[in-house]
Amino acid sequence: MPGTLDALVLIALSFLTSACTATVGLGGGIVLLAVMPSFLPAAAVIPVHGAVQVSSNLSRIWFGRHHAYWPIFWAFLAGSVIGAASGTQLVVRFSPDNLPLILGSFILLVTWLPVPQRAFRVPGHFTVLGLVQTVLSLFVGATGPLTNAFLLRERLERDVLVVTHALFMTATHLLKVVVFGVAGFAFAPYLPLIGGTIVAVTAGSYAGTWLRGRLPERLFRAVLKALVTVLALRMIVAALMAG
């Protein structure tokens, strides 16, 4: 469990990152994931991040529940359950010592890799997405950009995209928390921190829902991209120097 000051900083960041994602549909989870290694033990980063993101996404769904697009969610959920079941044994064998380097590299990849413009139309593509994304989330934490790469091809309106993305991510993070619990991760020492972040991310989702459409999205995304890049590079450099 982090100290009081560190916990307060994480709670404040949880509010800001939740508001960010509720405003533009992505980015907040990656920023929070990039910051957490500075405050938490490596082995706690992904499970605690997952618990925070469950609350963030649930609150975003609630505030925008009329915009949720359910038909594609059920196929995604089926794949996610399969992915969680198959990934349980992999988590036990994973060493958290490699986490900062893997996270930093993954964050840079999803931030800067050009997104293909062609639609993903393989048979059962949302079921495949659910499976792959849930397994990946056990090791890299924030897989929201992968979800958006699929949802953007559905030509959903902005509000529908943001809330449907939250549906997908709720399933991913909730199953991830279950997998880590089954694998033996002790959530109890982090419950006060998680409780504080639940309040913060709910308030952030409310603020971001209000801000959506009121801020210049292009500027917001540019600043966010720069911030995420700096944090990811910091993680990679620190991991290489430690090695």
VOKOLFI-305345 format. One record per residue: residue in three letters; x, y, z of N, C-alpha, C in turn. Coordinates in steps of 0.1 Angstrom, whole numbers, plus 2048, in hexadecimal, padded with zeros to 3 digits. Layout:
<sites>
AlaXYZXYZXYZ ...
</sites>
This chain:
<sites>
Met8097F480080080080080980C800 Pro8078167F780F8227F680C82B803 Gly81583480581383E81080784780D Thr80384F8177F88578167F986180B Leu8048688098068727FF80686B7F1 Asp80C8607F080C8597E37FE8547DF Ala7F68507E97E984B7E77E08577E3 Leu7E28637E97DA86F7E57DD8737D6 Val7EA8727D37EE8757C57E886B7BB Leu7E885F7BE7E18557B57D28577B4 Ile7CC85B7BF7BE85D7BF7BB8697B6 Ala7C38747B87C18807AF7C387D7A0 Leu7CE87579E7D08717907C586878A Ser7BF8607937B485778F7A886078A Phe7A686B79179B87478D79E87A77F Leu7AA87F77E7AE8867717AE87C765 Thr7B38707677B386675C7A5861759 Ser79D86076378F85C760788866758 Ala78A87375C78487E75578987E747 Cys79687C74579C87B73879587172F Thr79386573478E85A72C77F85D729 Ala77886273376A865731768870726 Thr77287972577188471B77488070D Val77F87870B7838756FD7828666FA Gly78085E70477E85070178A847703 Leu79584D7067A18447087AC84D70F Gly7B78477137C384E7177C584E726 Gly7BA84F72E7BB85073C7C1844743 Gly7BD83873E7C282C7447D182A742 Ile7D582E7367E482D7337EC83673B Val7E784373D7EE84D7457EF847753 Leu7E48427597E583D7677EE831768 Leu7EE82975E7F781D75E80582175D Ala80882C75681683075581B837761 Val81283C76A816843776817839782 Met80F82F78280E82678E81B81F792 Pro82481B78983081578D83881E796 Ser83682B79683E83479F8388347AD Phe82C82E7AF82682E7BC8238207C2 Leu8238167BA81F8097BE82A7FE7BB Pro82A7F37C28337E87BE82F7E37B0 Ala8397DE7A98367DA79B82B7CF79B Ala82B7C67A48227BB7A48147C07A6 Ala8127CC7AC8057D17AF7FF7DA7A5 Val8077DF79B8037E97927F77E578A Ile7F87D97837ED7D577A7E07D1781 Pro7E17C978C7D47C67937CD7D2799 Val7D57DB79F7CF7E77A57CA7F179A His7D17F27907CD7FA7847C07F477F Gly7BF7E777E7B27E17797A77E4782 Ala7A87E378F79E7E67997997F5797 Val7A27FE79679F80C79479780E787 Gln79C80777C79580976F78780376E Val7857F87767777F377776D7FE77B Ser77180578676881078B76781B781 Ser77281F77B77282A772769827766 Asn76A81B761762818755753816759 Leu75081076474280E76973C81C76A Ser74382577073D83277273A839765 Arg74483775B74283D74E736837747 Ile73482A74972882474371B82A749 Trp71B82B75670F83075D70B83E758 Phe71584775871285575470E856745 Gly71284C73D70F84D72F70784072A Arg6FF83A7346F982D7316EF82D725 His6EA8397226E18397166E8838709 His6F58397096FD8386FD70482A6FB Ala70282170470981470370380C6F7 Tyr70C8066F07097FE6E470B7EF6E8 Trp7017E86EC7027DB6F27057CF6E8 Pro6FF7D06DC7007C46D370E7BE6D1 Ile7197C76D07267C16CE72D7BE6DB Phe7277C26E672E7BF6F372D7B06F6 Trp7237A96F372179C6F872C7936F1 Ala72F7956E573978D6DE7477906E4 Phe74979D6E87567A06EE75779A6FC Leu74C79970474C79471174F785710 Ala74977E70774C76F70575B76D703 Gly7617756FB7707736F8778777705 Ser77378170C77A78571877A77A723 Val76F77372476E76872E77875D72B Ile77975A71E78275071979175471C Gly7937617197A176771B7A5766729 Ala79C76A73279F76A7417A275C746 Ala79A75274179C7447457A973F740 Ser7AD7437347BA73D72F7C6745734 Gly7C47517397CF75973E7D375774D Thr7CA7507547CC74E7627DA748766 Gln7DE73D75F7EA7377617F673F75D Leu7F47477537FF75074E80375A758 Val7F976075F7FC76A769805765774 Val80375877880B75378381A75277F Arg81C74F77282A74E76E83175B76A Phe82976676A82F772765837779770 Ser84377E76C84C786776849795775 Pro84579B7808437AA77F8507B277D Asp85C7AC77E8687B377C8697B976E Asn8637B27648637B77568587C1753 Leu84F7C475D8437CC75A8467DA755 Pro84F7E275B8517F07568557F0748 Leu85F7E87448637E87368587E472C Ile8507DA7308457D572783B7E0726 Leu8377E673282C7F07328317FC72A Gly83D80172C84280D72584180A716 Ser8467FF7118477FB7038397FA6FD Phe8307F47058227F270081B8006FF Ile81D80970981781670981B81E6FD Leu82881D6FA82D8256EE82781F6E1 Leu8268126E182180B6D581380F6D2 Val80A80F6DC7FC8126D97FA8216D8 Thr8048296DD8028386DB80683D6CD Trp8118366C881683C6BB8148336AF Leu8118266B180F81E6A580382269D Pro8048256907F982A6887EE81F688 Val7E28246897D681B68A7D181867B Pro7D080C6777CC80966A7BE80E667 Gln7BB81265B7AE8186587A480E653 Arg7A98026507A07F864B7987F1657 Ala78C7ED6557847E86607897D9664 Phe7887D667078B7C967577E7C0673 Arg77E7B86687727B16657747A1665 Val77E79D66D77F78E66D773789675 Pro76F77C672763776678765776688 Gly75A77B68F75B77B69D7667846A3 His76879069C7737986A077279E6AE Phe7667A06B37657A56C076779A6CB Thr76478E6C77677836D17767816D1 Val77C7826C678B7816C679178C6CD Leu78C7986CB7917A46D37907A26E2 Gly78479D6E678379B6F578D7916FA Leu78F7866F379977C6F77A77826F8 Val7AB7886ED7B978D6EC7BB7986F6 Gln7B17A16F77B37AD6FF7B47A970E Thr7AC7A07127AB79C7207B9795724 Val7BE78D71C7CB78671E7D679171F Leu7D679A7157E07A57157DF7AE722 Ser7D37B07267D17B97327D77B473F Leu7D97A773F7DF7A074B7EE7A474C Phe7F47A97418027AB7418067BA73E Val7FD7C17378007CF7337F67D9739 Gly7EB7D473F7E27DC7467D87E473E Ala7DC7EE7367D37F772F7D37F3720 Thr7C87ED71C7C67E970E7BB7F0707 Gly7B77FC70D7AD8047077AF8086F8 Pro7BB80C6F57BD80F6E77BA8046DD Leu7BC7F86E17B97EC6D87AA7EC6D6 Thr7A27EE6E17947EE6E078F7F96D6 Asn7958056D87918106CF79480E6C0 Ala79F8066BE7A38036B07987FB6A9 Phe7907F36B17857EC6AB7787F46AB Leu7767FB6B67698036B776980E6AD Leu7748146AA7748206A076F81B693 Arg77180F68F76C80A68275D808682 Glu75780868D74880668D74181368A Arg74881E68974282B68673882F690 Leu73B82D69D7328316A77338406AA Glu7288466AF7298546B37328556BF Arg7378616C27418636CC73C85D6DA Asp7318616DE72B85D6EB72A84E6EC Val7248486E172283A6E07308336E1 Leu73A8386DA7478316DA74D8326E8 Val74C83D6EF75283E6FC74C835706 Val73F83470673882C71073981D70C Thr7398196FF73B80B6FB7498076FE His7538106FC76080D70076180A70F Ala75A81171775A80F726754801729 Leu74A7FD7217447F072374E7E5721 Phe7567E67167607DC71376B7DC71E Met76F7E872277A7E972C7767E473A Thr7697E673D7647E174A7657D274A Ala7617CB7407637BD73F7717B8740 Thr77A7BF7397887BB73978E7BD747 His78C7C974D7937CB75A78C7C3765 Leu77F7C17657797B976F77E7AA76F Leu77F7A5763784797761793796765 Lys79A7A17627A87A17667AA7A1776 Val7A17A977C7A27A978B79E79B791 Val79579578B79178778F79D77E78D Val7A477F7827AF77677F7BA778789 Phe7BD78478C7C87877967C47837A4 Gly7B77847A77B377F7B47B47707B5 Val7B07697AB7B175A7AA7C07567AB Ala7C975E7A57D775B7A47DE75E7B2 Gly7D77657BB7DC7677C87E17757CC Phe7DE77F7C37E278C7C67DA7917D2 Ala7E07977DC7D979C7E87D57AB7E6 Phe7C87AC7E37C27BA7E17C07C17EE Ala7BF7BA7FA7BB7C08067C47CC80A Pro7D17CC8097D97D880D7D67E4805 Tyr7D07E27F97CE7ED7F07BF7F27F0 Leu7B77EC7F87A97F07F87A67FE7FC Pro7AD8048067AB8138087AE81B7FC Leu7B98187F57BD8207E97B281D7DE Ile7AE8117DC7A480E7D27978157D5 Gly7938157E278781C7E678782B7E3 Gly7938317E67958407E27948427D4 Thr79A8397CC79983B7BD78C8397B7 Ile7848317BE77682E7B976E83C7B9 Val7708437C47698507C576F85A7BB Ala77C8597B97828637B077F8607A2 Val77F85379E77C85078F76D85378C Thr764851796756854794754863791 Ala75B86B79A75A87979876087D78A Gly76B87678777287977A76987676E Ser76286B76F75986776474E871762 Tyr74987676E73E88076D74488D766 Ala75089176A75589D76575889B756 Gly75E89075276188D74475588C73B Thr74A88674173E886739739893736 Trp73A89C7407358AA73E73E8B2734 Leu74B8AF7347558B672C7558B171D Arg7508A471B75089F70E7498A7704 Gly7508AB6FA74A8B46F074C8C36F2 Arg7518C66FE7548D47027628D8700 Leu76B8CE6FE77A8D16FD77F8CE6EF Pro7898D56EA78E8D26DD7968C56DE Glu7908BB6D87968AD6D97A48AC6D3 Arg7A78B36C87B48B16C27BF8B66CB Leu7BD8C16D27C78C66DB7C98BD6E7 Phe7BD8B96EC7BD8B06F87C58A36F5 Arg7C389D6E97C98916E67D88936E4 Ala7DC89E6DE7EA8A16DC7F28A26E9 Val7EC8A96F37F38AB7007F389D707 Leu7E98967067E888970C7F387F706 Lys7F48806F97FD8776F280C87A6F7 Ala80F8876F881C88B6FC81F88770A Leu815888713817884721819875723 Val81186D71C81285F71C82085B717 Thr82586170C83285D70783D860711 Val83D86B71784786F72184786472D Leu83B86173183A85773C83F84A738 Ala83C84572C84083872784F838726 Leu85584272086484371E86B84372C Arg86584973686A84974386B83B749 Met86083474785F82674C86A81D745 Ile86B81F73887581673088381A735 Val88782673689482A73A897825748 Ala88E82775189082275F89281375F Ala88A80C75788C7FD7568997F9751 Leu89E8007468AA7FC7408B6800749 Met8B580B7508C080E75A8C0805766 Ala8B580076A8B47F67758BA7E9771 Gly8B87E67648BD7D975F8CC7D975D 
</sites>
